[in-house]
Amino acid sequence: MSFEQHFAKAKDDPIAREEIEEESRRLDAAVALMRAREEAGLSQEQLASLSHISRSTINRIEKARISPSIRTLDALAQAMGKRASVIIS
């Protein structure tokens, strides 16, 4: 079975589908945070100092190990002079 076939079959399972969607949300947050931080020219340590969010939390978000809260995303965005926004689709 190819990856595509396995993935399509997994999406039919409600539990697997929810896990896939959660992983997708974590990856979206990871990529957005890493890009914004790099564009701001900040290290994780510098962002941690400015945002009062621990470097380990920033690292876990960027590695898609955790899903950040809106409050955490807002604090990180503000520390970079940006605005956090949420899209519901």
C-alpha positions in Angstrom: 0.0 0.0 0.0 1.4 3.4 -1.0 1.6 6.3 1.5 -1.2 8.1 -0.4 -3.4 5.1 -0.2 -2.7 4.6 3.5 -3.3 8.4 4.2 -6.6 8.3 2.3 -7.7 5.2 4.3 -6.6 6.8 7.6 -8.7 9.9 6.8 -11.8 7.7 6.7 -11.2 6.8 10.4 -12.6 9.6 12.6 -10.0 9.1 15.3 -7.1 9.1 12.8 -8.6 12.1 11.0 -8.7 14.1 14.2 -5.0 13.2 14.9 -4.1 14.2 11.3 -5.9 17.5 11.7 -4.3 18.2 15.1 -0.8 17.5 13.7 -1.6 19.8 10.8 -2.5 22.6 13.2 0.7 22.1 15.2 2.8 22.1 12.0 1.1 25.3 10.8 1.9 27.0 14.1 5.4 25.7 14.0 6.1 27.1 10.5 4.4 30.4 11.1 6.4 31.0 14.3 9.7 30.0 12.9 9.3 32.2 9.8 8.2 35.2 11.9 11.0 34.8 14.3 13.6 34.4 11.6 12.2 37.4 9.7 12.5 39.4 12.9 16.2 38.3 13.2 15.7 36.8 16.6 17.0 33.7 18.2 14.7 31.5 20.3 16.5 32.9 23.4 16.0 36.5 22.4 12.3 35.9 21.6 11.9 34.1 25.0 13.4 37.2 26.7 11.1 39.6 24.9 7.9 37.6 25.2 8.4 36.1 28.7 7.7 32.7 27.1 10.3 30.1 27.9 12.8 29.1 25.2 11.9 25.5 25.7 8.2 26.3 25.0 9.2 28.2 21.9 11.3 25.2 20.8 8.5 22.8 21.4 6.1 24.9 19.4 8.7 25.2 16.5 9.2 21.4 16.5 5.4 20.9 16.5 5.4 19.0 19.8 2.8 21.3 21.3 -0.1 23.4 20.2 0.3 26.9 21.5 -2.7 28.8 23.0 -4.0 32.0 21.5 -2.5 33.8 24.5 0.9 32.4 23.8 0.8 33.1 20.1 -0.3 36.7 20.9 2.6 37.2 23.4 5.1 35.9 20.8 3.7 38.0 18.0 3.7 41.2 20.2 7.3 40.5 21.1 8.2 40.5 17.4 6.2 43.7 16.7 3.5 41.6 14.9 -0.1 40.7 15.4 -1.5 37.2 15.9 -4.6 36.4 13.9 -6.8 33.4 13.7 -8.5 32.2 10.6 -11.6 30.0 10.9 -12.3 28.0 7.7 
